[in-house]
Amino acid sequence: MTALIRLLGSTPFRLALAYMGAFVVAAALVVGFIAWRANDLLTNKVVETLEAEVTGLREQFQAGGPQRLATIVAQRSLEPGSGLYLLVDASGRKVAGNLDRVPRELEGAQNGSVFAYADEHGRRGSRLAVGVPLPVPGGFVLVVGRDIEDLSRFARTMGQLGLWSIALLALLGIGAGLAASRSVLKRIEAITEASRAIMGGDLSKRLPLHGSGDELDRLSESLNAMLARIEELIVALREVSDNIAHDLKTPLNRLRNRAEAALRNPDGAASYRDGLVKTIEEADELIKTFNSLLLIARLEAGAVAESMGPADPASIISDVAELYEPVAEEAGLHLDASAPRGLAVVVNRELVSQAVANLVDNAIKYSVPDGGARPGDGAGRPEVTLSMARVGDSIEITVADRGPGVPPQDRERALQRFVRLEKSRSRPGSGLGLSLVAAVARLHGGSIRLEDNAPGLRAVLTLPLRGVRPATAASPLRAGANAP
């Protein structure tokens, strides 16, 4: 009973009922208008026929007088059909015809009218007819009519059929409304149950799809995409929280131990000063880590999107190459940079420069062995390359090195926050460099992918072009600047 009440009170059922009611009222008005118009047309047609016949009888009277008119009326009264006739004299006595008296509806009437008359069994008022009265000189009155009982029955039958049809339509409409409401409520109940499970903490739950591709399916697809994104963000938040607790615990403990060791050192001011210097260095690294986290959060929130403007990517690569040439030279590496000029991108120049710098910094850092030995360059090829190329409506900024590389199964994970692979555990860093690059790429509608450089790693940063001008041929920006 409760389910029926909920069904009857549901929005789909109320809408179906309202639409059905409007349709039934409109259908009833249309059927009624058609019936009224058809009846009016038939009645007028009969009246026109009667008026024509009255005109003919008047001519007969003018030609032969009352006697001839009475003879013709008597003859026509005996003919089978729907014709009705009556001729009475001035005293009201019947002279000829198949009607027994002048109908009350026609007494004193000037035009035709509907009247009731007795049938062949003498049942008065049992049949309907349309008649026209005609005064005849000498006090005579002629009534000419047509039986319309069959037409009347047909009209009544059609009216009843229309009413039954409307009633059937109403029942079908109610049934269809109940069926539609039940189907919609069933799907909404499934969505509600899934929502309750999600609110209960099961973020892997998704709204069910019916497979029809209707509005509810499209809404469910959008909500499922939103839930997937929320689940991804919450999982990332949990991982970030765990990684922060894990990766920052060690430098904080080291910071505390150094401060404690400096206090216990009997050397006095010199040991205190050295401890404070190392403490400041550790604090700077921690601040840098938190600044990177804040910047990534701002990038993912799109908070710096309004600061974008046109920039030449070749100049960005030139600046980064100039900045890292001394670093590469100190590490014993050869940094080679090249890019075609004449392209324009709408970007945040500082962020893109930071992203490219992170890639170059990683390439230099992981190209140097753990022991710090200067790598050889026996083949004469650059150890680290920084290049740019146009690919369709995008540019690809590529940084390649000859380091240990990243296994294919770890490349997606390497772009996440605080992820440091086993080979990089012994090297300085917080595991946020590639994550920052990925956030910058997403902010600009681009992407970052890691590829095999055979040997080494190729990091490819893709950015969409905006306001492209014809590009010139590629010209090395810094070719062979640090050749050994």
GIMONOR-V694932 format. One record per residue. N is the residue number from 0. RES is the residue in one letter. SS is DSSP state (H for helix, E for strand, C for the rest). NEAR is the number of other ideal C-beta (glycine too) atoms within 12 Angstrom. D_CENTER is the distance of its C-alpha to the mean C-alpha in whole Angstrom. Layout:
N | RES | SS | NEAR | D_CENTER
N | RES | SS | NEAR | D_CENTER
//
This chain:
0 | M | C | 7 | 36
1 | T | H | 8 | 33
2 | A | H | 15 | 30
3 | L | H | 14 | 31
4 | I | H | 11 | 31
5 | R | H | 20 | 28
6 | L | H | 28 | 26
7 | L | H | 21 | 28
8 | G | C | 15 | 27
9 | S | C | 26 | 23
10 | T | H | 18 | 21
11 | P | H | 27 | 20
12 | F | H | 29 | 23
13 | R | H | 20 | 24
14 | L | H | 18 | 21
15 | A | H | 29 | 23
16 | L | H | 26 | 26
17 | A | H | 17 | 26
18 | Y | H | 21 | 24
19 | M | H | 28 | 27
20 | G | H | 20 | 30
21 | A | H | 17 | 29
22 | F | H | 22 | 29
23 | V | H | 26 | 32
24 | V | H | 18 | 34
25 | A | H | 16 | 33
26 | A | H | 23 | 34
27 | A | H | 22 | 37
28 | L | H | 16 | 38
29 | V | H | 17 | 37
30 | V | H | 26 | 40
31 | G | H | 20 | 42
32 | F | H | 15 | 42
33 | I | H | 19 | 43
34 | A | H | 26 | 46
35 | W | H | 18 | 47
36 | R | H | 15 | 47
37 | A | H | 21 | 49
38 | N | H | 25 | 51
39 | D | H | 18 | 52
40 | L | H | 16 | 52
41 | L | H | 25 | 55
42 | T | H | 28 | 57
43 | N | H | 19 | 57
44 | K | H | 19 | 58
45 | V | H | 33 | 61
46 | V | H | 27 | 62
47 | E | H | 19 | 62
48 | T | H | 24 | 64
49 | L | H | 36 | 67
50 | E | H | 24 | 67
51 | A | H | 18 | 68
52 | E | H | 30 | 71
53 | V | H | 31 | 72
54 | T | H | 18 | 73
55 | G | H | 21 | 75
56 | L | H | 36 | 77
57 | R | H | 24 | 78
58 | E | H | 16 | 79
59 | Q | H | 27 | 81
60 | F | H | 27 | 83
61 | Q | H | 15 | 84
62 | A | H | 15 | 85
63 | G | H | 15 | 87
64 | G | H | 16 | 87
65 | P | H | 27 | 86
66 | Q | H | 18 | 88
67 | R | H | 21 | 86
68 | L | H | 37 | 83
69 | A | H | 30 | 84
70 | T | H | 23 | 84
71 | I | H | 31 | 81
72 | V | H | 39 | 79
73 | A | H | 20 | 81
74 | Q | H | 19 | 80
75 | R | H | 29 | 76
76 | S | H | 27 | 76
77 | L | H | 15 | 77
78 | E | C | 14 | 75
79 | P | C | 10 | 72
80 | G | C | 14 | 69
81 | S | C | 26 | 67
82 | G | E | 30 | 69
83 | L | E | 40 | 71
84 | Y | E | 43 | 74
85 | L | E | 40 | 77
86 | L | E | 42 | 80
87 | V | E | 33 | 82
88 | D | C | 21 | 85
89 | A | C | 15 | 86
90 | S | C | 11 | 87
91 | G | C | 16 | 83
92 | R | C | 18 | 85
93 | K | E | 24 | 83
94 | V | E | 30 | 84
95 | A | E | 29 | 82
96 | G | E | 34 | 78
97 | N | C | 30 | 76
98 | L | C | 34 | 75
99 | D | C | 21 | 77
100 | R | C | 24 | 77
101 | V | C | 34 | 75
102 | P | C | 32 | 71
103 | R | H | 18 | 71
104 | E | H | 24 | 68
105 | L | H | 33 | 70
106 | E | C | 18 | 73
107 | G | C | 13 | 73
108 | A | C | 23 | 70
109 | Q | C | 11 | 69
110 | N | C | 20 | 66
111 | G | C | 32 | 65
112 | S | E | 27 | 63
113 | V | E | 32 | 62
114 | F | E | 32 | 65
115 | A | E | 26 | 66
116 | Y | E | 36 | 69
117 | A | C | 22 | 71
118 | D | C | 19 | 70
119 | E | C | 13 | 73
120 | H | C | 8 | 73
121 | G | C | 11 | 74
122 | R | C | 12 | 71
123 | R | C | 16 | 71
124 | G | C | 16 | 67
125 | S | C | 17 | 66
126 | R | E | 29 | 64
127 | L | E | 33 | 63
128 | A | E | 39 | 64
129 | V | E | 42 | 64
130 | G | E | 44 | 67
131 | V | E | 38 | 69
132 | P | E | 33 | 72
133 | L | E | 35 | 75
134 | P | E | 23 | 78
135 | V | E | 30 | 81
136 | P | C | 16 | 84
137 | G | C | 19 | 87
138 | G | C | 16 | 85
139 | F | E | 32 | 83
140 | V | E | 37 | 79
141 | L | E | 43 | 77
142 | V | E | 45 | 73
143 | V | E | 42 | 71
144 | G | E | 45 | 68
145 | R | E | 37 | 66
146 | D | E | 31 | 64
147 | I | C | 34 | 60
148 | E | H | 27 | 60
149 | D | H | 18 | 58
150 | L | H | 27 | 56
151 | S | H | 27 | 56
152 | R | H | 16 | 55
153 | F | H | 18 | 52
154 | A | H | 27 | 51
155 | R | H | 18 | 51
156 | T | H | 15 | 50
157 | M | H | 22 | 47
158 | G | H | 22 | 46
159 | Q | H | 16 | 46
160 | L | H | 17 | 44
161 | G | H | 26 | 41
162 | L | H | 20 | 42
163 | W | H | 15 | 41
164 | S | H | 19 | 38
165 | I | H | 26 | 37
166 | A | H | 19 | 37
167 | L | H | 17 | 36
168 | L | H | 25 | 33
169 | A | H | 25 | 33
170 | L | H | 16 | 33
171 | L | H | 18 | 31
172 | G | H | 27 | 28
173 | I | H | 26 | 29
174 | G | H | 18 | 29
175 | A | H | 22 | 26
176 | G | H | 30 | 24
177 | L | H | 26 | 26
178 | A | H | 18 | 25
179 | A | H | 26 | 21
180 | S | H | 29 | 22
181 | R | H | 23 | 23
182 | S | H | 23 | 21
183 | V | H | 28 | 18
184 | L | H | 27 | 20
185 | K | H | 22 | 21
186 | R | H | 28 | 18
187 | I | H | 25 | 17
188 | E | H | 22 | 21
189 | A | H | 23 | 20
190 | I | H | 27 | 17
191 | T | H | 16 | 20
192 | E | H | 19 | 22
193 | A | H | 25 | 20
194 | S | H | 21 | 20
195 | R | H | 15 | 23
196 | A | H | 19 | 24
197 | I | H | 24 | 22
198 | M | H | 14 | 24
199 | G | C | 12 | 27
200 | G | C | 11 | 27
201 | D | C | 15 | 26
202 | L | C | 23 | 23
203 | S | C | 17 | 23
204 | K | C | 23 | 21
205 | R | C | 25 | 18
206 | L | C | 30 | 16
207 | P | C | 25 | 17
208 | L | C | 21 | 14
209 | H | C | 21 | 16
210 | G | C | 11 | 15
211 | S | C | 15 | 14
212 | G | C | 12 | 10
213 | D | C | 16 | 9
214 | E | H | 13 | 7
215 | L | H | 26 | 9
216 | D | H | 20 | 9
217 | R | H | 16 | 6
218 | L | H | 20 | 7
219 | S | H | 27 | 10
220 | E | H | 22 | 9
221 | S | H | 17 | 8
222 | L | H | 23 | 11
223 | N | H | 25 | 13
224 | A | H | 16 | 13
225 | M | H | 18 | 14
226 | L | H | 26 | 16
227 | A | H | 20 | 18
228 | R | H | 16 | 18
229 | I | H | 20 | 20
230 | E | H | 21 | 22
231 | E | H | 18 | 23
232 | L | H | 19 | 24
233 | I | H | 18 | 26
234 | V | H | 18 | 28
235 | A | H | 27 | 28
236 | L | H | 21 | 29
237 | R | H | 18 | 32
238 | E | H | 22 | 33
239 | V | H | 30 | 34
240 | S | H | 17 | 36
241 | D | H | 18 | 38
242 | N | H | 26 | 38
243 | I | H | 25 | 39
244 | A | H | 14 | 42
245 | H | H | 20 | 43
246 | D | H | 28 | 43
247 | L | H | 28 | 44
248 | K | H | 15 | 47
249 | T | H | 21 | 49
250 | P | H | 28 | 50
251 | L | H | 21 | 50
252 | N | H | 16 | 53
253 | R | H | 21 | 54
254 | L | H | 26 | 54
255 | R | H | 19 | 56
256 | N | H | 18 | 58
257 | R | H | 26 | 59
258 | A | H | 24 | 60
259 | E | H | 15 | 62
260 | A | H | 20 | 64
261 | A | H | 24 | 65
262 | L | H | 17 | 66
263 | R | H | 14 | 68
264 | N | C | 18 | 70
265 | P | C | 11 | 73
266 | D | C | 14 | 73
267 | G | C | 13 | 72
268 | A | H | 12 | 70
269 | A | H | 13 | 70
270 | S | H | 20 | 68
271 | Y | H | 20 | 66
272 | R | H | 15 | 65
273 | D | H | 19 | 64
274 | G | H | 27 | 62
275 | L | H | 21 | 60
276 | V | H | 17 | 59
277 | K | H | 23 | 58
278 | T | H | 26 | 56
279 | I | H | 17 | 54
280 | E | H | 19 | 53
281 | E | H | 26 | 52
282 | A | H | 22 | 50
283 | D | H | 16 | 49
284 | E | H | 25 | 47
285 | L | H | 25 | 45
286 | I | H | 18 | 44
287 | K | H | 22 | 43
288 | T | H | 32 | 41
289 | F | H | 21 | 39
290 | N | H | 18 | 39
291 | S | H | 32 | 37
292 | L | H | 30 | 35
293 | L | H | 19 | 34
294 | L | H | 30 | 33
295 | I | H | 38 | 31
296 | A | H | 24 | 29
297 | R | H | 22 | 29
298 | L | H | 32 | 28
299 | E | H | 27 | 25
300 | A | H | 15 | 24
301 | G | C | 19 | 24
302 | A | C | 17 | 27
303 | V | C | 26 | 29
304 | A | H | 20 | 26
305 | E | H | 11 | 28
306 | S | H | 19 | 31
307 | M | C | 24 | 30
308 | G | E | 19 | 32
309 | P | E | 18 | 34
310 | A | E | 30 | 36
311 | D | C | 31 | 38
312 | P | H | 46 | 37
313 | A | H | 35 | 41
314 | S | H | 27 | 43
315 | I | H | 39 | 40
316 | I | H | 47 | 42
317 | S | H | 27 | 45
318 | D | H | 27 | 45
319 | V | H | 40 | 44
320 | A | H | 42 | 47
321 | E | H | 23 | 50
322 | L | H | 23 | 49
323 | Y | H | 37 | 49
324 | E | H | 30 | 52
325 | P | H | 15 | 54
326 | V | H | 25 | 52
327 | A | H | 39 | 52
328 | E | H | 21 | 56
329 | E | H | 16 | 57
330 | A | C | 30 | 55
331 | G | C | 23 | 57
332 | L | C | 40 | 54
333 | H | C | 35 | 53
334 | L | E | 43 | 50
335 | D | E | 34 | 49
336 | A | E | 41 | 47
337 | S | E | 27 | 45
338 | A | E | 38 | 43
339 | P | C | 30 | 42
340 | R | C | 24 | 42
341 | G | C | 23 | 41
342 | L | C | 36 | 37
343 | A | C | 27 | 35
344 | V | E | 39 | 32
345 | V | E | 27 | 30
346 | V | E | 38 | 31
347 | N | C | 30 | 32
348 | R | H | 28 | 36
349 | E | H | 21 | 37
350 | L | H | 36 | 34
351 | V | H | 42 | 34
352 | S | H | 30 | 38
353 | Q | H | 33 | 38
354 | A | H | 47 | 36
355 | V | H | 47 | 38
356 | A | H | 31 | 41
357 | N | H | 38 | 40
358 | L | H | 44 | 40
359 | V | H | 45 | 43
360 | D | H | 35 | 44
361 | N | H | 45 | 43
362 | A | H | 45 | 45
363 | I | H | 40 | 48
364 | K | H | 32 | 48
365 | Y | H | 40 | 47
366 | S | H | 40 | 50
367 | V | C | 29 | 53
368 | P | C | 21 | 54
369 | D | C | 17 | 55
370 | G | C | 8 | 58
371 | G | C | 14 | 58
372 | A | C | 12 | 60
373 | R | C | 18 | 59
374 | P | C | 30 | 57
375 | G | C | 16 | 59
376 | D | C | 22 | 58
377 | G | C | 9 | 60
378 | A | C | 11 | 58
379 | G | C | 12 | 58
380 | R | C | 22 | 54
381 | P | C | 36 | 52
382 | E | C | 38 | 51
383 | V | E | 46 | 48
384 | T | E | 39 | 46
385 | L | E | 50 | 43
386 | S | E | 37 | 42
387 | M | E | 41 | 39
388 | A | E | 27 | 38
389 | R | E | 30 | 35
390 | V | E | 21 | 33
391 | G | C | 12 | 30
392 | D | C | 17 | 28
393 | S | E | 25 | 29
394 | I | E | 39 | 32
395 | E | E | 35 | 34
396 | I | E | 48 | 36
397 | T | E | 35 | 38
398 | V | E | 49 | 41
399 | A | E | 36 | 43
400 | D | C | 41 | 46
401 | R | C | 31 | 48
402 | G | C | 32 | 48
403 | P | C | 27 | 47
404 | G | C | 28 | 44
405 | V | C | 33 | 41
406 | P | C | 16 | 40
407 | P | H | 14 | 37
408 | Q | H | 10 | 36
409 | D | H | 21 | 36
410 | R | C | 24 | 35
411 | E | C | 18 | 31
412 | R | H | 24 | 33
413 | A | H | 34 | 35
414 | L | H | 35 | 32
415 | Q | C | 31 | 32
416 | R | C | 37 | 34
417 | F | C | 34 | 37
418 | V | C | 30 | 37
419 | R | C | 29 | 41
420 | L | C | 28 | 42
421 | E | H | 14 | 45
422 | K | H | 20 | 47
423 | S | H | 26 | 46
424 | R | C | 15 | 47
425 | S | C | 17 | 50
426 | R | C | 24 | 49
427 | P | C | 21 | 48
428 | G | C | 29 | 45
429 | S | C | 33 | 42
430 | G | C | 33 | 39
431 | L | C | 39 | 37
432 | G | H | 42 | 38
433 | L | H | 42 | 35
434 | S | H | 38 | 32
435 | L | H | 43 | 33
436 | V | H | 44 | 33
437 | A | H | 35 | 29
438 | A | H | 39 | 28
439 | V | H | 44 | 29
440 | A | H | 38 | 28
441 | R | H | 25 | 24
442 | L | H | 35 | 25
443 | H | C | 36 | 25
444 | G | C | 20 | 23
445 | G | C | 32 | 25
446 | S | E | 26 | 27
447 | I | E | 38 | 30
448 | R | E | 27 | 31
449 | L | E | 34 | 35
450 | E | E | 21 | 37
451 | D | E | 21 | 41
452 | N | C | 27 | 43
453 | A | C | 11 | 46
454 | P | C | 19 | 47
455 | G | C | 29 | 45
456 | L | E | 37 | 42
457 | R | E | 31 | 40
458 | A | E | 43 | 37
459 | V | E | 32 | 34
460 | L | E | 49 | 32
461 | T | E | 32 | 30
462 | L | E | 42 | 29
463 | P | E | 27 | 27
464 | L | C | 31 | 29
465 | R | C | 23 | 29
466 | G | C | 18 | 31
467 | V | C | 21 | 33
468 | R | C | 17 | 37
469 | P | C | 12 | 39
470 | A | C | 22 | 40
471 | T | C | 14 | 44
472 | A | C | 13 | 45
473 | A | C | 20 | 45
474 | S | E | 19 | 48
475 | P | E | 24 | 49
476 | L | E | 30 | 49
477 | R | E | 32 | 51
478 | A | C | 21 | 52
479 | G | C | 19 | 55
480 | A | C | 25 | 56
481 | N | C | 27 | 57
482 | A | C | 19 | 58
483 | P | C | 20 | 61
//
